[in-house]
Amino acid sequence: MSEIKPRAYVKELVLRHIPERPKRISLRLMYDPMPWEPVSAIKIGEHDYESERVVDFTSFGRGVVEAFSEAYGELREIPVSFRETIYKNEKVVVDLYPTGSAGIFDIYIQYM
């Protein structure tokens, strides 16, 4: 992943799995016990990916939204709260809900 930026990496992963219609996509930031370096774990449906390079919350969210926009067309942004934002159109709803203090960013997808 060293040659590709985190947002593009996430977008590429998500686009690969969009035909499976995942209902949840998650990013979990954790630390490898030795040598205490951050690791990013991405779960798309039943598929797990681990990256030695950190994928930040912003890159993760934008990568997912860009992938769904490419696959389903332009998405409208609907702010819900300080943390939560929904992107939707007539085909799909993408609900972004980061819980930064826990190091987890869950994205829930609903298909119309």
C-alpha positions, 0 to 999 in steps of 0.5 A: 500500500506504500505507493497508493494513498489511503483514500484511494486504497479504501476506494479500491477495496470497497469497489471490489466488494460493492457487487456483494452489497455489504451492509457494514464497512468498518475501520478499526485502528489498533496497535501492534504490540511490538514495536507498538506501531498503529495498524488499520483493520478494514472489514467489508462484509465478511472480508478482513484486510489489515494494513501496516500503514494507518488509514485515518478516519477522513480518508476512510470515510471519503474513500467509501463515499467515493466508491459508492458514488462511482457505483451508484451515482451522486450522493446527497450529504445529509448532516445528522449530528456532530459525528454522523453524516448520511449520504444517499440517493434513490439507490443507496444510503451510506450512514457514516458513524465514527466513534473516534474515542474507541478507534472504530469507524462504522459505515452502514449501508442500506440498499433501496 
